[in-house]
Amino acid sequence: MKTMLVDKYMIRKQNESVVLAQIIKYGTISRAEVAKLTGLNKATVSEITASLIEKELVEELGEGSGTKKGGRKPVLMGFNQQAGYTLNFDLGYNYVSSSLTYLDGSFVDTKKIKNFEVNRDNVMEILADIINDHRAKCQASSTYGLVGITIAIHGIVEDNRIVFTPYYNLDQLDIVAELGKLYDIPVIVENEANLTAVAEATFSSRDAEIVSLSIYSGIGAGVIINEQLHKGKAGKSGEVGHSTLYPNGRPCPCGNQGCLEQYCSEKAVLEAFSQETGLKAELNVLISEYREDNPVALQLIDEMAFHLSIGVNNLICHFSPETIFLNSAIIRKIPEILSLIKSHLSSSFNQEVALVNSKLGANATLYGAAAISIRRFLELKSLDLTVKES
């Protein structure tokens, strides 16, 4: 009897997740449409939606249009995105970005602190100050308040613990445990590139197989296979930045030599630019010099595109995705880099893969972080918040 009750409960939870996912996906929908999409009978859908309305996760929006045959007009429902908030961080080696969002991922408040060293000694104080400031923006009338905190780490994460960070020492700190001492809020840490892939799969693409290539202090690839994040053993999937580009090449903090990210990450390109020109290792300076046809800047951008094309080619051969999203501040400022990369991809393996500049841009990591917290809170296997067609 106990097993039957457990099975019945699990089936009910699964059906509730299926119904809620469809309501979120379509934005405005009737009970009859939900029943048709899910294959559940109308009585079950009515029972589940009544529960979701009681939980204030769904709200009735009024009557829809009737059919040509007449009859009762359907009552439309929608997701109550203001029922709670998520708080999201992108911890770079020299900046901290954050966002407070509703449960549909829309930003309520954002902050960015930059041009300083992030390390294990200062990060907890910084996080606490930002969390407290964002929490003050949460409406007291919100049903669930702050439902989760997700932190993007530029390194390897396994089982919600930071295990390797090449450009700062946060792997020497258990951020989840430390925040747990201060707040009774679920905390998730995740690799930054993985979160950009989750963001693309949630907010901009309905492809089942995608890769998001994140090019900043290092280079990482978030991989979505069959609509699910692929993390590999010990969370090391997608560490394309540490694939060998040149054997016995430049040393890398990972212990290898000649890693891809030592030649075409944003950090590597800016440092090379500064060393060769004596100018500041700043993005706006590089862009300005590139537009002025500075030969060093031109050469570095051309080399960056060539080196990235090798990484892209390897990703295509390994994962055969439908789309590869490139997320890079340099590429956003110099979009012609995308054409340069494509010009180096002549293999027949490359021709059916779309290579696109991420529309989510610098906020992709924060969007992905929000999606992770939202999915956990709502107990959803997948979440579709792509822009609805009007």
Salt bridges, closest charged atoms under 4 A:
GLU16 OE2 - LYS13 NZ 3.91
GLU16 OE2 - LYS55 NZ 2.96
GLU47 OE2 - ARG12 NH1 3.00
GLU60 OE2 - ARG31 NH2 2.75
ASP90 OD1 - HIS154 NE2 2.86
ASP109 OD2 - HIS134 ND1 3.03
ASP109 OD2 - LYS137 NZ 3.70
ASP133 OD2 - LYS111 NZ 2.45
ASP133 OD2 - LYS137 NZ 3.66
ASP174 OD2 - ARG161 NH1 2.58
GLU178 OE2 - LYS181 NZ 3.10
GLU190 OE1 - LYS231 NZ 2.86
GLU192 OE1 - HIS154 ND1 3.91
GLU239 OE1 - HIS242 NE2 3.92
GLU261 OE2 - HIS242 NE2 3.71
GLU271 OE2 - LYS267 NZ 2.87
GLU336 OE2 - ARG291 NH1 2.60
GLU379 OE2 - LYS13 NZ 3.22
ASP384 OD2 - ARG206 NE 2.73
